[in-house]
Amino acid sequence: MNRTQGNVALVSGAARGQGRSHAVQLAQEGADIIAFDLCADISTNEYALATEDDLAHTVKLVEAEGRRIVAAKVDVRDRIGLERELTSAVEKLGRLDIVVANAGICPLGDGLPVQAFIDAFDVDFLGVVNTVHAAIPHLGDGGSIIATGSLAALMPAGLSTPGGMGYGLAKRMIPNYIRSVAHLLAAKGIRANTIHPTNCNTDMLHSAPMYRMFRDDLDNPTLDDVKDGFASMQAIPTPWVEPSDISATVVYLASDESRYITGQEIRIDAGAGLNLGL
């Protein structure tokens, strides 16, 4: 406990899933939270995204830990809006120490237009860049930047649909970008690292497009139809990891325990990388 005591953490995509888990676990360790989320759907993404009610629930969970939180509807594709809301939040909470660039989408449906590629890449890569660049002026010695990549960034074969291609390209580019940021900021005592989750038990995984990707022989596959396929990816026998498993690594990278770790890629993948020969 208290590993992020006295710090302020920005988490994008904080309304549900991994982002909510990161916000709550950082709060449990003593951080105040800035929680941003789009709270709206994107037309090319064929599963529902988080809502304002979801973000309000994140606020309640953080406040239940006795921590302060500033939450706002923010589109990470909008650098100007992101900078405005972040500056306002930092003024309210007094500082910024931790950045978790987590917001992401995965529009996998067949037959989607080229716009699906644009939306996936813009959210998943430009959204990370905008979040980090907006945050850098507020960070000081001891700051930590954590970007969410994906095991997809390490796979030799990418996804063939427009949205899948945008997602895969974005996730492959994030580690190189973060390594450059780590080089540039190391002299200021600011660290930057990438985490690569495997299948994670969130709405992104449990979506009709994802299920169909694993069982394209079925029109409407169910969880029972895809669970074995999910499990086949990991060396440790599990179909997925939990958001809290990812958050444990986020808290570690946010804390002083990792004060000399920067420019790294960390897989939280139950051995999926081993199966890929990585």
Secondary structure, DSSP 4 states (H G I P E B T S, - for coil): --TTTT-EEEEESTTSHHHHHHHHHHHHTT-EEEEEE--S--TT--S----HHHHHHHHHHHHHTT--EEEEE--TT-HHHHHHHHHHHHHHHS---EEEE--------TT--HHHHHHHHIIIIIHHHHHHHHHGGG--TT-EEEEE--GGGG-SS---SHHHHHHHHHHHHHHHHHHHHHHHHGGGT-EEEEEEE-SBSSTTTSSHHHHHHH-TTSSS--HHHHHHHHHHT-SSS-S-B-HHHHHHHHHHHHSGGGTT--S-EEEESTTHHHHTT-
